[in-house]
């Protein structure tokens, strides 16, 4: 591979490892910044999230990292909603716990 420029796909923007246009580098930097800000906002929400839901997710996914990832991504079983962005009421709490239970038992 010597002498060739390897292509790296970062986020949605392909960028040459060496070289690449300035606009491509700016797009990648902006995308990373948006991702970092989004993760920070979701981490704050996760810290204040319902502890019963978090503990059930950790039990189901076997790690805090996997549970945090699941809780901060859109979920098909919740009509595409992100669990940590849902206002927790008794009904929504039950829906989230039910979905986690179904995933745990392979019925989703």
Residue pairs with C-beta under 8 A, 6 or more apart in sequence:
5 16
5 17
5 18
5 19
6 16
6 17
7 14
7 15
7 16
7 17
8 14
8 15
8 16
8 17
9 15
10 28
10 31
10 32
11 28
11 31
11 32
11 35
12 31
13 24
13 27
13 28
13 31
14 24
15 24
15 25
15 28
16 24
39 72
42 72
42 82
42 84
42 85
43 68
43 72
45 72
45 84
45 85
46 54
46 68
46 71
46 72
46 84
49 71
49 83
49 84
49 88
50 88
50 93
52 93
52 97
53 71
53 83
53 88
53 93
53 96
53 97
53 100
54 67
54 71
56 97
56 100
56 101
57 67
57 70
57 71
57 100
58 64
58 67
59 104
60 67
60 100
60 101
60 103
60 104
61 67
61 70
70 83
71 82
71 83
71 84
72 82
72 83
72 84
73 82
74 80
74 81
74 82
75 81
75 82
75 83
75 99
77 99
77 102
77 103
77 108
78 86
78 95
78 96
78 99
83 96
86 92
86 96
99 108
102 108
